[in-house]
Amino acid sequence: MASNLTEYLVLFYVYSLLGWCMEMVYCGIREHRLVNRGFLLGPCCPIYGVGMVTITVLFQHARFGFAAVFVMIIVFCTALEYAASVVMEHFFHTRWWDYNDMKFNIHGRVCMETMLPFGLLGCYALYRVNPFFLQLYHTVPYSISRKIVIGLVLMTLIDLLVSVSVLHGLSLPEGEADHTAEISRRVREKIMKRFG
């Protein structure tokens, strides 16, 4: 079980990367092309990291049964996804995902198709994946693991600053639609002009 800041940071980065990979594969199959689904430029979807760290904090010591934890994880993930959509749209006036074409959606921000998988994946990660990665983490000498975590934090902060700077300088597509592919294209073009 996670018990300190470094362990929570490790879980944050593990799930941010796994979430990014999952999004790339799912959307790659669906759209027949690879698109960076993350808000950041690097291979990181922080919403997955934040979600799983919060789930770990809330439920790793829970005395509820599996069914209750499953339902609470669904409720939490749905609220998190909805809130992230609202906040990102407020700041950047565009959408990274949209579920209006799916049944049982709420304002196109969340839908039933993602709620159930998030519940199942959240439970599986909490009970099986967390112990595996924490055990793996503890096999690395502390002096090395600490440097790796510090390096990841610094890279993420730099990525965040660059990503926000690039996005604020762009004319982003507006409206209720999934604009991820177009955002990625415009970001790539701007970076190539600036550094290419």
C-alpha positions in Angstrom: 0.0 0.0 0.0 1.2 3.5 -0.8 2.2 5.4 2.3 4.4 8.4 1.4 4.7 11.2 -1.2 7.3 9.4 -3.3 5.1 6.3 -3.6 2.1 8.4 -4.6 4.3 10.2 -7.2 5.4 6.9 -8.6 1.8 5.8 -8.9 0.9 9.1 -10.5 3.5 8.7 -13.2 2.7 5.0 -13.8 -1.0 5.7 -14.4 -0.4 8.9 -16.3 1.7 6.9 -18.8 -0.6 3.9 -18.8 -3.6 6.2 -19.4 -1.8 7.9 -22.3 -1.0 4.5 -23.8 -4.6 3.3 -23.4 -5.9 6.5 -25.0 -3.5 6.2 -27.9 -4.4 2.5 -28.6 -8.2 3.0 -28.1 -8.4 6.2 -30.3 -5.8 4.8 -32.8 -8.1 1.8 -33.4 -11.2 4.0 -33.5 -9.8 6.7 -35.8 -7.2 4.7 -37.7 -4.4 7.1 -36.8 -2.2 8.0 -33.9 -3.0 11.2 -32.1 -1.4 12.5 -28.9 -4.5 12.3 -26.6 -2.8 14.1 -23.7 -3.0 17.7 -22.7 0.8 17.7 -22.3 3.3 17.3 -25.1 4.9 14.3 -23.5 3.5 10.8 -23.1 1.4 11.7 -20.0 -2.3 12.0 -19.3 -2.3 13.5 -15.8 -6.1 12.9 -15.3 -5.3 9.2 -15.0 -2.5 9.8 -12.6 -4.6 12.1 -10.4 -7.6 9.7 -10.6 -5.7 6.7 -9.5 -3.7 8.4 -6.8 -7.0 9.8 -5.4 -8.6 6.4 -5.7 -5.7 4.9 -3.8 -5.9 7.5 -1.0 -9.6 7.1 -0.7 -10.0 3.3 -1.0 -6.8 1.4 -0.2 -7.8 1.0 3.4 -11.6 0.9 2.7 -13.5 -1.8 4.6 -16.3 -1.8 2.1 -17.0 -4.7 -0.2 -15.8 -4.8 -3.8 -19.3 -3.8 -5.1 -19.4 -0.6 -3.0 -15.8 0.3 -4.0 -16.6 -0.3 -7.7 -19.7 2.0 -7.5 -17.8 4.7 -5.6 -14.9 4.6 -8.1 -17.4 5.0 -11.0 -18.9 8.0 -9.3 -15.5 9.5 -8.5 -14.1 8.9 -12.1 -17.3 10.3 -13.7 -17.1 13.5 -11.5 -13.4 13.9 -12.2 -13.8 13.5 -16.0 -16.7 15.9 -16.0 -14.8 18.5 -13.9 -11.7 18.2 -16.0 -13.7 18.7 -19.2 -15.3 21.9 -17.8 -12.1 23.3 -16.4 -10.1 22.7 -19.6 -12.9 24.1 -21.8 -13.1 27.2 -19.6 -9.4 27.9 -19.8 -8.7 27.0 -23.4 -12.2 27.3 -25.0 -12.0 24.0 -26.7 -12.6 20.3 -26.0 -10.2 17.4 -25.8 -13.0 14.8 -25.8 -16.7 14.7 -26.6 -19.3 11.9 -26.1 -22.3 13.6 -27.7 -22.5 10.8 -30.3 -22.8 8.1 -27.5 -25.8 7.0 -25.6 -26.4 8.0 -22.0 -23.9 10.9 -22.1 -24.1 14.0 -19.8 -23.4 17.2 -21.9 -21.0 15.2 -24.0 -18.5 15.2 -21.1 -19.1 11.8 -19.6 -20.9 8.7 -20.8 -21.9 5.2 -19.7 -19.5 3.6 -22.2 -16.6 5.0 -20.1 -18.1 4.8 -16.6 -18.2 1.0 -16.3 -14.7 0.4 -17.7 -13.3 3.1 -15.4 -14.9 1.3 -12.5 -13.5 -2.1 -13.4 -10.0 -0.7 -14.3 -9.9 1.4 -11.1 -10.7 -1.6 -9.0 -8.2 -3.8 -10.8 -5.5 -1.1 -10.5 -6.2 -0.6 -6.8 -6.1 -4.3 -5.8 -3.6 -5.7 -8.3 -1.6 -3.2 -10.2 -0.7 -0.9 -7.3 0.9 -3.7 -5.2 2.8 -4.9 -8.3 4.3 -1.4 -9.1 5.0 -0.5 -5.5 6.8 -3.8 -5.0 8.8 -3.2 -8.2 9.6 0.4 -7.0 11.0 -0.9 -3.7 13.4 -3.2 -5.6 15.2 0.0 -6.9 17.7 1.5 -4.4 16.3 4.6 -2.8 19.1 6.9 -4.0 18.3 6.0 -7.6 14.5 6.0 -7.3 14.5 9.4 -5.6 16.5 10.9 -8.5 14.2 9.3 -11.1 11.1 10.8 -9.3 12.7 14.2 -9.0 13.7 14.1 -12.7 10.1 13.1 -13.7 8.7 16.0 -11.6 11.0 18.5 -13.2 10.3 17.2 -16.7 6.5 17.4 -16.1 6.8 21.0 -14.8 8.7 22.0 -17.9 6.3 20.1 -20.1 3.4 21.9 -18.4 4.9 25.3 -18.9 5.7 24.7 -22.5 2.3 23.1 -23.2 0.3 25.9 -21.7 2.5 28.5 -23.4 2.0 26.8 -26.8 -1.7 26.4 -26.3 -2.3 29.9 -25.2 -0.6 31.2 -28.3 -2.8 29.1 -30.6 -6.2 29.8 -32.2 -8.0 26.6 -31.0 -11.1 25.1 -32.5 -14.3 25.9 -30.6 -17.6 24.1 -30.2 -18.8 20.8 -28.9 -16.7 18.2 -30.6 -13.5 16.2 -29.9 -10.8 18.6 -31.2 -7.8 16.5 -30.0 -6.5 15.7 -33.5 -6.7 19.3 -34.7 -5.2 20.6 -31.5 -2.3 18.2 -31.8 -1.7 19.2 -35.4 -1.7 22.9 -34.6 0.6 22.4 -31.6 3.0 20.3 -33.7 3.0 23.0 -36.4 3.7 25.8 -33.9 6.6 23.8 -32.3 8.1 23.1 -35.7 8.0 26.8 -36.6 9.5 27.8 -33.3 12.2 25.2 -33.0 12.4 23.6 -36.4 
